[in-house]
Amino acid sequence: LAFGNKAALEMNERIADRLSVSAGLLKASTFHALGNQILANHYGVKRSITSFTEQPAQFTKFIDSTLSSLAEQSFQFKSTLVHYFSSLSTPGKSDLDFESIEEYNEFLSGCRLVTLNNEWVKSVGELRIANYLALNGIKYQYETPYKIDTRSVERRQYQPDFYLPDIDIYIEYLGLDEHNNTAPYIDKDEYLASLEWKRQLHASNKTTMLELYTYQLKRGQLQLLLAAALDEHDVIRSPIEIDTLFQQLKEANSSQWQGFVDLLQRFLGLYKEGQFDIDLVRSKLMKGGYDVERTQAFLDIFEPVLIAYQEHLASTECIDFSDMIAEATAIIEKGDFQHSYTHILVDEFQDISEGRAKLLKALLASKPNMRLFAVGDDWQSIYRFNGADLSLFTEFPAAFTPATMVPLDKTFRFNDKIHEVSSRFVMNNPAQIKKDITTHEQLNAPAVRLVDIKKEIETLTSITNMKDKKNQAYINVLQRALSTLNRSANQKSKVASVLIIGRFRQENTAQLKGFDISKLSYTHLNISYVTAHASKGLEADYVILFGVDTGVFPS
């Protein structure tokens, strides 16, 4: 069993070439092809595959129209959509989730922190507070000066986060956890002293300050606790018209809407691939999770879309690729699949998903004394985004027992100097299996070089925007490195291959905006750019990992 048609084809070619006597007894297949065969044998006909598998644009259109239809049919669904788009589409992270101010600012730079009143705010928590107030028709002012002059030699004028003028209430959103701890890069004593000063100021002037905290955001309680605090002060709500707002949000944020449709499309595929149960997912969420409010709202939107999709498949008498695996598993478990297999061999086992693992377990249980032989490398696991569950490999004996592991500890792919760096990096992840690898090729000189762009940034004094300065620094350093490699190849009278590996496709890489690598001309270099996922299995004389930023790449 293989994961792709190309791999299955290569296996069959090797079987024919190397095991010609047994070729008729052995066949390599993809998981989906096996599932499809089991379904065809069971039903007596080949099941039709939904056109969505080959026409993703049709699938996108279906999700889009389903969302619109559900919104028209249900006021609650439309309200949840509006709430998600206005307040929850940005992940609920705060300064407490980052080790440095640079990492936090990097996260914020990728967020659209614009309220329904078209104000830029400074954090996700403030965005959710502002939009809750706006959705409920509660007038507020953002960072307006406190009504009493507090200026002094030591302090600027105090500007609370929010002021509700109609009821004379202030709201402060505070960067503290449950134990009054600040982010590691913020002076805790100074922050708490400032908070105490604010409390005393409000107390002495008999003004009301409501306190909300960043840990409430993580727990999914922020807007719930805000609502409760407003109720205590008898704040009257006048919710705005949802129908009008829904249309405005769709039209004004078309790219965001399309991104959400794409997210639902991807999530639906992964959900079915893993053969999950929606009630089980919800119950796990209720036991504790990250940004619970956002996840709950997403599931409230996803579940009706899933139901509509399943109804569409039923009405068109079609299945999708996930159904091939799930339905085949059910047929095997019922004892309705007769076979003569004694051994199952699976290649690239680190890419196994929960759905495929269930199919394997059903096959193993279908006959006594069946054997599973799995080959894989957890260090090469890069398909989590596609449903792969690495724990099925790293904890193999827990899923398939009894089991014996045979380590393959020699590599022919790279030299010892690359191995020293890459292995040390990988083994920093406690979820990876610790290994002692030897390499076929040994070098006396370093083979890995780290190029820091910070010094280059300092030289770009003519560029004022920090993001533009950083992007230009990346391009300058890249061109300098390529020129060095070109000279080296020239001295050796050869054309060297250079593989530039990035986190995203070239057109989606911010550092390469307006810069086309394919148009670079170096007489002794053959240069190509690929994403990290597309690079698997490729080799080159030189490899450049481009855009290595904390929290971005590697992610």
ABEGO torsion letter per residue (X at the ends): XBABAAAAAAAAAAAAAABAAAAAABBBBBAAAAAAAAAAAAAGBBBBBBAAAABAAAAAAAAAAAAAAAAAABAAAAAAAAAAAAAAABBBBBAAABABAAAAAAAAAABBBBBAAGBBBABAAAAAAAAAAAAAGBBBBBGBBBABBABBAABBBBBBABBBAAAGBBBBBBBBBAAGBBBAABBAAAAAAAAAAAAAAAAAAGBBBBBBBAAAAAAGAAAAAAAAAAAAAGBBBBBBBAAAAAAAAAAABAAAAAAAAAAAAAAAAAAAAAGBBAAAAAAAAAAEBBGAAAAAAAAAAAAAAAAAAAAAAAAAGBBBAAAAAAAAAAAAAAGABBBABABBBBBGAAABBAAAAAAAAAAAAABBGBBBBBBBBAAABAAAAAGBBAAAAAAAAAABOBBBBBBBABBAABBAAAAAAAAAAAAABAABBBBBBBBABBBABBABBBBBAAAAAAABAABABAAAAAAAAAAAAAAAAAAAAAAAAAAAGBBBBBBBBBABBAAABAAABGBBAAABBBAABBBBBBBAAAABGBBBABBBBBGBBBGAOBX
